[in-house]
Amino acid sequence: MNATETLIAAADARSAHNYHPLPVVVATADGAWVTDVEGRRYLDLLAGYSALNFGHRNPRLVDAAKAQLERVTLTSRAFHHDLFARFCEELAQLCGMEMVLPMNTGVEAVETAVKTARKWGYRVKGVPGEMAKIVVAGGNFHGRTTTVISFSTDPEARADFGPYTPGFQIVPYGDLTAMESAMTENTVAVLIEPIQGEAGVIVPPEGYLRAVRELTRERNVLFMADEIQSGLGRTGRTFACEDEGVEPDVYVLGKALGGGILPVSAVVASADVLGVFQPGEHGSTFGGNPLACAVALEVMAMLRSGEYQERSARLGEHLHRELQALLGTGKVTAVRGRGLWAGVDVSPAVGTGRQVSERLMDRGVLAKDTHGRTIRIAPPLMISEEDLDWGLDQLRAVLGV
């Protein structure tokens, strides 16, 4: 066996089989490219599901992490550290909000948002105890903890992990009438992705987010936007909600906030919402740690320049123009997305999404399938147009067009 086969066999022998990765073993990475243990280079068109929006080992982010490693990395929230206040202030300002509750992974932030909504519902809205309801959308992906899979419609994520947590009402994504019908006096929040990533980069109907905002405001219900994948530049704006001029009550953030270096997540909202927490009611040993704050502060500085949002918008137009040209070839049945984010549905005649991803890998491109036939394309926002075009050339070659 070669080095790749040996390492994959070793991983399969000792690691739980909760993932089915492509058979590539990455050893080094830089920008939009990775190199495997055999020395083969690949263009990364997945970017860690948007965790690598700024590319692999972005020099500004690496330098920020190195500088902080020389100072202090962890205190726990038992003590203050000198970057925490600045991190909270700048993230609140970026979101146009007032308060921040930092966590680590995206699903921790979602769990935090759920607890926030329930606490707000009981303490502020006056919902009777144990009666709070949260409306969510079918096809959602908010993570895989026990509570979160309780409102998933994905059988793979949900099957055999019950009993499930109550308190959630699932409605079809994009269906405002169904959402309105699901709301009762005990509804405390609507939790949705402005664009559904794992479902295949599903963009809701025009005006849907605005209508959700109006409806939740009328019903005294929190609008919680899970921007873990869609936020921080991916769609050509800082947040996907901005595409419809919408400001939610709660932002749920993660992935790119850690710059592809370490997990950083947060819930960001007004003081009226996050102010419901008292000491001891929620927390995290690593949430808001000095190293995380140092990297996230540099991420926010890069976003404030607008450079990455502009690149995503400009290159995104090019990406979608090229992908739309594949429709009508008989090889692609649908293209969706916004900015540097696309879901491409391949015809069964071409093969499964997994097979197409493997053929792309053989040609030096890394992408990943979802739900059988959709290829997700989400390169780092710093990718060059030349590299993007080369990657699209490989996709056309694999599709035979």
C-alpha positions as CSV (number, residue, x, y, z in Angstrom):
1,M,0.0,0.0,0.0
2,N,1.1,3.6,-0.6
3,A,1.1,6.2,2.1
4,T,-2.4,7.3,1.3
5,E,-3.8,3.8,1.5
6,T,-1.9,3.1,4.7
7,L,-3.1,6.2,6.5
8,I,-6.7,5.7,5.4
9,A,-6.7,2.0,6.6
10,A,-5.2,3.1,9.9
11,A,-7.9,5.7,10.3
12,D,-10.7,3.3,9.4
13,A,-9.4,0.8,12.0
14,R,-9.4,3.2,14.9
15,S,-11.8,6.0,14.1
16,A,-15.6,5.7,14.4
17,H,-17.1,5.6,11.0
18,N,-19.3,8.7,11.4
19,Y,-17.9,10.3,8.2
20,H,-17.3,9.0,4.7
21,P,-14.5,11.2,3.5
22,L,-13.0,11.2,0.0
23,P,-9.9,9.0,-0.3
24,V,-7.4,11.9,0.0
25,V,-5.0,12.5,2.9
26,V,-4.0,16.2,3.2
27,A,-0.6,17.0,4.5
28,T,-0.1,20.7,3.8
29,A,-2.3,23.6,2.6
30,D,-1.9,27.2,1.4
31,G,-4.6,29.6,0.2
32,A,-7.0,27.7,-2.0
33,W,-4.8,24.7,-2.5
34,V,-3.9,21.6,-0.5
35,T,-1.3,19.0,-1.0
36,D,-1.6,15.3,0.0
37,V,0.9,12.9,1.5
38,E,1.9,11.8,-2.0
39,G,2.7,15.3,-3.1
40,R,-0.4,15.8,-5.3
41,R,-2.0,19.2,-5.3
42,Y,-5.8,19.9,-5.2
43,L,-7.9,23.0,-5.5
44,D,-10.2,23.2,-2.5
45,L,-13.7,24.1,-3.6
46,L,-15.3,23.2,-0.3
47,A,-13.3,25.5,2.1
48,G,-14.3,23.5,5.2
49,Y,-18.0,24.2,4.6
50,S,-17.2,27.9,4.8
51,A,-14.8,27.6,7.8
52,L,-12.0,28.5,5.5
53,N,-13.5,31.6,3.9
54,F,-10.1,33.4,4.1
55,G,-8.1,30.4,2.8
56,H,-5.8,27.9,4.3
57,R,-3.2,29.4,6.6
58,N,-4.1,33.0,5.8
59,P,-0.9,34.9,6.8
60,R,-2.8,37.6,8.7
61,L,-4.7,35.0,10.8
62,V,-1.6,32.8,11.3
63,D,0.3,35.9,12.5
64,A,-2.5,36.8,14.9
65,A,-2.6,33.3,16.3
66,K,1.2,33.1,16.7
67,A,1.4,36.4,18.5
68,Q,-1.3,35.3,20.9
69,L,0.4,31.9,21.5
70,E,3.3,33.8,22.9
71,R,1.0,35.6,25.5
72,V,-1.9,33.6,26.9
73,T,-4.2,31.0,25.3
74,L,-6.8,30.1,27.9
75,T,-8.1,31.5,31.2
76,S,-11.6,30.0,31.2
77,R,-14.4,32.4,32.0
78,A,-13.5,32.3,35.7
79,F,-11.3,35.3,34.9
80,H,-11.3,38.2,32.5
81,H,-8.6,38.5,29.8
82,D,-7.5,41.5,27.9
83,L,-9.1,40.7,24.5
84,F,-12.5,39.6,25.7
85,A,-14.2,43.0,25.9
86,R,-12.8,44.1,22.5
87,F,-13.9,40.9,20.9
88,C,-17.5,41.3,22.2
89,E,-17.6,45.0,21.3
90,E,-16.4,44.5,17.8
91,L,-18.5,41.4,17.0
92,A,-21.6,43.2,18.4
93,Q,-20.8,46.2,16.2
94,L,-20.3,44.0,13.1
95,C,-23.7,42.6,13.7
96,G,-25.4,45.8,14.6
97,M,-26.3,44.3,18.0
98,E,-25.4,44.9,21.6
99,M,-24.3,41.7,23.3
100,V,-22.3,38.6,22.5
101,L,-22.3,35.1,24.1
102,P,-19.2,33.2,22.8
103,M,-19.0,29.5,22.3
104,N,-16.8,27.2,20.2
105,T,-18.5,25.1,17.6
106,G,-21.5,26.0,15.5
107,V,-23.8,23.5,17.0
108,E,-22.9,24.9,20.5
109,A,-24.0,28.3,19.2
110,V,-27.3,26.8,18.0
111,E,-27.9,25.1,21.3
112,T,-27.1,28.5,23.0
113,A,-29.7,30.2,20.7
114,V,-32.3,27.6,21.6
115,K,-31.7,28.2,25.4
116,T,-31.7,31.9,24.8
117,A,-35.1,31.8,23.0
118,R,-36.7,29.7,25.7
119,K,-35.3,31.8,28.6
120,W,-36.5,35.0,26.8
121,G,-39.9,33.4,26.2
122,Y,-40.4,32.6,29.9
123,R,-38.8,35.7,31.4
124,V,-39.8,38.4,28.8
125,K,-42.7,37.2,26.7
126,G,-44.4,35.4,29.6
127,V,-44.9,32.0,28.0
128,P,-46.0,29.4,30.7
129,G,-43.2,27.2,32.0
130,E,-42.2,24.2,29.8
131,M,-44.5,25.4,27.0
132,A,-42.1,27.3,24.7
133,K,-42.1,26.4,21.0
134,I,-39.6,27.1,18.3
135,V,-40.5,27.0,14.6
136,V,-37.8,25.5,12.3
137,A,-37.7,24.6,8.6
138,G,-37.7,21.2,7.0
139,G,-34.4,20.4,5.3
140,N,-32.5,22.3,8.0
141,F,-29.0,21.6,9.1
142,H,-28.0,23.1,12.5
143,G,-25.7,20.4,13.8
144,R,-26.0,17.0,15.3
145,T,-26.4,17.2,19.0
146,T,-29.3,15.4,20.6
147,T,-31.5,18.5,20.8
148,V,-30.6,19.7,17.3
149,I,-31.4,16.4,15.6
150,S,-34.7,16.4,17.4
151,F,-35.8,19.0,14.8
152,S,-33.9,17.6,11.8
153,T,-35.7,16.0,8.9
154,D,-32.5,14.1,7.8
155,P,-33.0,10.4,8.5
156,E,-29.2,9.8,8.7
157,A,-28.7,12.4,11.4
158,R,-31.8,11.4,13.3
159,A,-32.5,7.7,13.2
160,D,-31.8,5.6,16.3
161,F,-30.8,8.6,18.5
162,G,-34.2,9.1,20.3
163,P,-35.9,9.9,22.5
164,Y,-36.0,13.4,21.0
165,T,-36.2,16.8,22.6
166,P,-39.7,18.3,22.4
167,G,-40.6,21.9,21.7
168,F,-40.1,22.3,18.0
169,Q,-42.5,22.7,15.1
170,I,-41.1,21.9,11.6
171,V,-42.6,23.7,8.5
172,P,-41.5,23.6,4.9
173,Y,-38.7,25.9,4.1
174,G,-39.8,29.0,2.2
175,D,-43.5,28.5,3.0
176,L,-44.6,31.6,4.9
177,T,-48.3,30.4,5.2
178,A,-47.2,27.2,7.0
179,M,-45.0,29.2,9.3
180,E,-47.8,31.6,10.2
181,S,-50.1,28.7,10.9
182,A,-47.5,27.0,13.1
183,M,-47.2,30.0,15.4
184,T,-49.1,30.1,18.7
185,E,-49.0,32.3,21.7
186,N,-46.3,29.9,23.0
187,T,-44.0,30.4,20.0
188,V,-40.8,32.1,21.2
189,A,-38.6,32.0,18.1
190,V,-38.2,31.1,14.4
191,L,-34.8,29.5,13.7
192,I,-33.8,29.3,10.1
193,E,-30.9,29.4,7.7
194,P,-31.1,32.4,5.3
195,I,-29.8,29.9,2.7
196,Q,-29.8,26.2,3.5
197,G,-26.3,24.8,3.0
198,E,-26.4,21.1,3.7
199,A,-29.7,20.8,2.0
200,G,-28.0,21.7,-1.3
201,V,-27.5,25.5,-1.1
202,I,-31.3,26.2,-1.2
203,V,-32.1,29.9,-1.7
204,P,-35.6,30.8,-0.4
205,P,-38.1,32.6,-2.5
206,E,-37.6,36.3,-3.0
207,G,-39.1,38.3,-0.1
208,Y,-39.3,35.2,2.2
209,L,-36.8,36.6,4.8
210,R,-38.5,40.0,4.8
211,A,-41.9,38.4,5.4
212,V,-40.5,36.2,8.2
213,R,-39.1,39.3,9.8
214,E,-42.4,41.1,9.6
215,L,-44.3,38.1,10.9
216,T,-42.1,37.5,13.8
217,R,-42.2,41.2,14.8
218,E,-46.0,41.2,14.6
219,R,-46.2,38.0,16.8
220,N,-43.5,39.1,19.3
221,V,-41.4,36.1,18.3
222,L,-37.6,36.1,17.9
223,F,-36.2,35.8,14.4
224,M,-32.9,33.8,14.8
225,A,-30.8,33.5,11.7
226,D,-28.3,30.6,11.6
227,E,-25.5,32.3,9.5
228,I,-22.9,29.7,10.4
229,Q,-22.3,28.7,6.8
230,S,-23.9,31.6,5.0
231,G,-22.4,34.5,7.0
232,L,-19.1,36.4,7.0
233,G,-18.7,37.1,3.3
234,R,-19.9,33.9,1.7
235,T,-22.8,35.3,-0.2
236,G,-21.2,38.6,-1.3
237,R,-22.3,40.4,1.9
238,T,-21.3,40.1,5.5
239,F,-24.5,38.3,6.2
240,A,-26.9,36.5,3.9
241,C,-29.8,38.3,5.6
242,E,-28.5,41.5,4.1
243,D,-29.6,40.3,0.6
244,E,-33.1,41.2,1.6
245,G,-32.3,44.1,3.9
246,V,-33.3,42.1,7.0
247,E,-31.8,42.3,10.5
248,P,-32.8,39.4,12.7
249,D,-33.1,39.5,16.5
250,V,-30.4,36.9,16.9
251,Y,-27.4,36.0,14.8
252,V,-25.9,32.5,15.2
253,L,-22.3,32.5,14.0
254,G,-19.4,30.0,13.7
255,K,-17.1,28.5,11.1
256,A,-15.4,31.4,9.4
257,L,-15.3,33.3,12.6
258,G,-12.4,31.1,13.6
259,G,-10.5,31.8,10.4
260,G,-9.9,28.1,9.7
261,I,-7.5,28.0,12.6
262,L,-9.7,27.0,15.6
263,P,-13.4,26.7,16.4
264,V,-15.0,30.0,17.4
265,S,-18.8,30.6,17.5
266,A,-21.2,33.1,19.1
267,V,-24.7,34.2,19.6
268,V,-25.2,37.9,19.0
269,A,-28.3,39.8,19.9
270,S,-29.7,42.8,21.8
271,A,-29.3,43.3,25.5
272,D,-33.0,42.6,25.9
273,V,-32.5,39.1,24.6
274,L,-29.1,38.0,25.8
275,G,-29.6,39.9,29.0
276,V,-31.8,37.1,30.3
277,F,-28.8,35.0,31.3
278,Q,-27.5,35.1,34.9
279,P,-24.2,33.6,36.2
280,G,-24.2,29.8,36.2
281,E,-27.0,29.4,33.7
282,H,-24.9,28.7,30.7
283,G,-21.2,28.6,29.8
284,S,-18.1,27.1,28.2
285,T,-14.6,26.5,29.4
286,F,-13.1,27.4,26.0
287,G,-15.8,29.9,24.8
288,G,-14.2,33.3,24.3
289,N,-10.7,32.2,25.1
290,P,-7.8,34.6,24.4
291,L,-6.5,32.6,21.3
292,A,-10.0,32.5,19.8
293,C,-10.6,36.2,20.4
294,A,-7.2,37.1,18.8
295,V,-8.1,35.2,15.6
296,A,-11.7,36.4,15.5
297,L,-10.6,40.0,15.9
298,E,-8.4,39.7,12.9
299,V,-11.3,38.0,11.0
300,M,-13.5,41.0,11.8
301,A,-10.8,43.5,10.7
302,M,-10.5,41.7,7.4
303,L,-14.3,41.8,6.9
304,R,-14.5,45.5,7.8
305,S,-12.3,46.3,4.7
306,G,-15.1,44.9,2.5
307,E,-12.6,43.2,0.3
308,Y,-13.8,39.7,0.8
309,Q,-17.5,40.5,0.4
310,E,-16.6,42.3,-2.8
311,R,-14.6,39.4,-4.1
312,S,-17.4,36.9,-3.3
313,A,-19.9,39.1,-5.1
314,R,-17.8,39.7,-8.2
315,L,-16.4,36.1,-8.5
316,G,-19.8,34.8,-7.5
317,E,-21.4,36.4,-10.6
318,H,-18.8,34.8,-12.7
319,L,-19.2,31.4,-11.0
320,H,-23.0,31.4,-11.5
321,R,-22.8,32.6,-15.1
322,E,-20.5,29.7,-15.9
323,L,-22.6,27.1,-14.0
324,Q,-25.9,28.4,-15.5
325,A,-24.4,27.6,-18.9
326,L,-24.4,23.9,-18.0
327,L,-28.1,23.8,-17.8
328,G,-29.6,22.4,-21.0
329,T,-26.6,20.1,-21.6
330,G,-28.5,17.1,-20.1
331,K,-25.7,16.8,-17.5
332,V,-26.9,19.4,-14.9
333,T,-30.5,19.7,-13.8
334,A,-30.4,22.7,-11.5
335,V,-28.0,25.4,-10.2
336,R,-28.6,27.4,-7.0
337,G,-26.8,29.7,-4.8
338,R,-25.5,33.2,-4.2
339,G,-22.0,34.7,-4.1
340,L,-19.2,32.1,-4.0
341,W,-21.6,29.4,-3.0
342,A,-23.4,27.0,-5.3
343,G,-25.3,23.8,-5.4
344,V,-25.1,21.9,-8.7
345,D,-27.6,19.0,-9.2
346,V,-26.1,16.5,-11.6
347,S,-28.2,14.2,-13.8
348,P,-28.4,10.6,-12.8
349,A,-27.0,9.8,-16.2
350,V,-23.7,11.4,-15.1
351,G,-23.5,9.4,-11.9
352,T,-24.1,10.0,-8.2
353,G,-22.8,13.1,-6.5
354,R,-20.3,10.9,-4.7
355,Q,-19.0,9.6,-8.0
356,V,-18.7,13.0,-9.5
357,S,-16.8,14.2,-6.4
358,E,-14.4,11.3,-6.8
359,R,-13.8,12.1,-10.5
360,L,-13.1,15.7,-9.6
361,M,-10.6,14.5,-7.0
362,D,-8.9,12.5,-9.6
363,R,-8.5,15.7,-11.7
364,G,-7.2,17.7,-8.7
365,V,-10.3,19.3,-7.4
366,L,-11.9,18.8,-4.0
367,A,-15.7,19.2,-3.7
368,K,-18.3,17.3,-1.8
369,D,-21.7,15.9,-2.5
370,T,-24.9,16.1,-0.4
371,H,-28.2,14.4,-0.7
372,G,-27.1,12.0,-3.4
373,R,-26.9,14.2,-6.5
374,T,-25.8,17.7,-5.4
375,I,-22.3,19.0,-5.7
376,R,-21.5,21.9,-3.4
377,I,-19.0,24.5,-4.6
378,A,-17.8,27.0,-1.9
379,P,-14.1,28.0,-2.5
380,P,-12.2,30.2,-0.2
381,L,-13.1,33.8,-0.9
382,M,-9.5,34.7,-1.7
383,I,-9.4,32.3,-4.7
384,S,-8.1,33.8,-7.9
385,E,-10.4,34.0,-11.0
386,E,-7.8,31.9,-12.8
387,D,-7.9,29.1,-10.2
388,L,-11.7,29.2,-10.2
389,D,-11.9,28.9,-13.9
390,W,-9.5,26.0,-13.8
391,G,-11.7,24.3,-11.3
392,L,-14.7,24.9,-13.5
393,D,-12.8,23.4,-16.4
394,Q,-12.3,20.2,-14.4
395,L,-16.0,20.1,-13.6
396,R,-16.9,20.4,-17.3
397,A,-14.5,17.7,-18.1
398,V,-16.0,15.4,-15.5
399,L,-19.5,16.1,-16.7
400,G,-18.4,15.6,-20.4
401,V,-19.5,19.0,-21.6
